[in-house]
Amino acid sequence: MGFLRDIGAPGVIVLIIAALIIFGPKRLPELGESIGKMFTSFKKSISGLTEEENSTKQDDKKTTKNRLYNMFKSISVKSIILSYLIIQLRSYGVC
């Protein structure tokens, strides 16, 4: 796309005149509309891919959160208290 940066105003005028000669004044608005629709559909498809990636990431996060919740849920209160007591006893040098 390097050559499009260097076109300038005279180049744009030449392109418009060439498009009018090739396609005609009746067909040029139809061509512009179809190109606009093409860009719109391309933009929607790109944003759809981005949304799909984001939803996949969110699903992964939800799955991870559910796994962690189930893991901590399975730990009983007794084992937590026992672990706490063991840690406290070790800090006092009893165990």
KOLVEXDREN-23684 format. One record per residue (C-alpha): residue in one letter; x, y, z. Coordinates in pm, whole numbers. Layout:
N
+------+--------+--------+--------+
| rest |      u |      v |      w |
+------+--------+--------+--------+
|    A |      X |      Y |      Z |
...
+------+--------+--------+--------+
END
This chain:
95
+------+--------+--------+--------+
| rest |      u |      v |      w |
+------+--------+--------+--------+
|    M |      0 |      0 |      0 |
|    G |    300 |    228 |    -30 |
|    F |    196 |    370 |   -365 |
|    L |   -141 |    489 |   -227 |
|    R |     32 |    719 |     22 |
|    D |    205 |    909 |   -256 |
|    I |    -94 |    963 |   -487 |
|    G |   -195 |   1311 |   -372 |
|    A |   -487 |   1524 |   -493 |
|    P |   -407 |   1514 |   -867 |
|    G |   -383 |   1135 |   -857 |
|    V |   -720 |   1107 |   -684 |
|    I |   -878 |   1328 |   -951 |
|    V |   -729 |   1111 |  -1226 |
|    L |   -864 |    796 |  -1056 |
|    I |  -1214 |    945 |  -1027 |
|    I |  -1216 |   1049 |  -1394 |
|    A |  -1091 |    702 |  -1495 |
|    A |  -1364 |    535 |  -1284 |
|    L |  -1628 |    758 |  -1448 |
|    I |  -1502 |    667 |  -1795 |
|    I |  -1480 |    292 |  -1720 |
|    F |  -1801 |    242 |  -1519 |
|    G |  -2015 |    538 |  -1623 |
|    P |  -2206 |    782 |  -1406 |
|    K |  -2504 |    546 |  -1356 |
|    R |  -2301 |    248 |  -1245 |
|    L |  -2056 |    433 |  -1016 |
|    P |  -2297 |    478 |   -718 |
|    E |  -2386 |    106 |   -733 |
|    L |  -2018 |     20 |   -733 |
|    G |  -1955 |    248 |   -434 |
|    E |  -2247 |     93 |   -246 |
|    S |  -2125 |   -261 |   -310 |
|    I |  -1773 |   -171 |   -198 |
|    G |  -1918 |    -13 |    118 |
|    K |  -2120 |   -328 |    192 |
|    M |  -1809 |   -537 |    136 |
|    F |  -1610 |   -332 |    388 |
|    T |  -1899 |   -345 |    638 |
|    S |  -1929 |   -725 |    615 |
|    F |  -1551 |   -761 |    645 |
|    K |  -1551 |   -541 |    955 |
|    K |  -1837 |   -743 |   1110 |
|    S |  -1658 |  -1072 |   1044 |
|    I |  -1337 |   -942 |   1202 |
|    S |  -1524 |   -818 |   1510 |
|    G |  -1706 |  -1152 |   1525 |
|    L |  -1374 |  -1333 |   1545 |
|    T |  -1259 |  -1101 |   1821 |
|    E |  -1582 |  -1155 |   2017 |
|    E |  -1545 |  -1531 |   1973 |
|    E |  -1192 |  -1520 |   2115 |
|    N |  -1308 |  -1310 |   2409 |
|    S |  -1597 |  -1546 |   2485 |
|    T |  -1357 |  -1842 |   2471 |
|    K |  -1127 |  -1669 |   2720 |
|    Q |  -1422 |  -1592 |   2948 |
|    D |  -1537 |  -1954 |   2929 |
|    D |  -1186 |  -2067 |   3025 |
|    K |  -1188 |  -1830 |   3322 |
|    K |  -1528 |  -1958 |   3433 |
|    T |  -1408 |  -2318 |   3406 |
|    T |  -1099 |  -2239 |   3612 |
|    K |  -1306 |  -2059 |   3875 |
|    N |  -1546 |  -2353 |   3896 |
|    R |  -1257 |  -2599 |   3936 |
|    L |  -1102 |  -2390 |   4214 |
|    Y |  -1439 |  -2350 |   4385 |
|    N |  -1502 |  -2724 |   4374 |
|    M |  -1151 |  -2795 |   4502 |
|    F |  -1187 |  -2562 |   4800 |
|    K |  -1540 |  -2680 |   4859 |
|    S |  -1416 |  -3037 |   4894 |
|    I |  -1168 |  -2939 |   5168 |
|    S |  -1342 |  -2993 |   5496 |
|    V |  -1343 |  -2748 |   5783 |
|    K |  -1178 |  -3007 |   6006 |
|    S |   -877 |  -3038 |   5778 |
|    I |   -839 |  -2659 |   5766 |
|    I |   -850 |  -2634 |   6147 |
|    L |   -608 |  -2925 |   6180 |
|    S |   -364 |  -2762 |   5934 |
|    Y |   -388 |  -2432 |   6121 |
|    L |   -318 |  -2602 |   6452 |
|    I |    -18 |  -2786 |   6309 |
|    I |    122 |  -2459 |   6171 |
|    Q |     74 |  -2288 |   6507 |
|    L |    236 |  -2575 |   6696 |
|    R |    535 |  -2570 |   6460 |
|    S |    575 |  -2196 |   6507 |
|    Y |    597 |  -2254 |   6885 |
|    G |    842 |  -2537 |   6831 |
|    V |    617 |  -2808 |   6970 |
|    C |    618 |  -3027 |   6656 |
+------+--------+--------+--------+
END
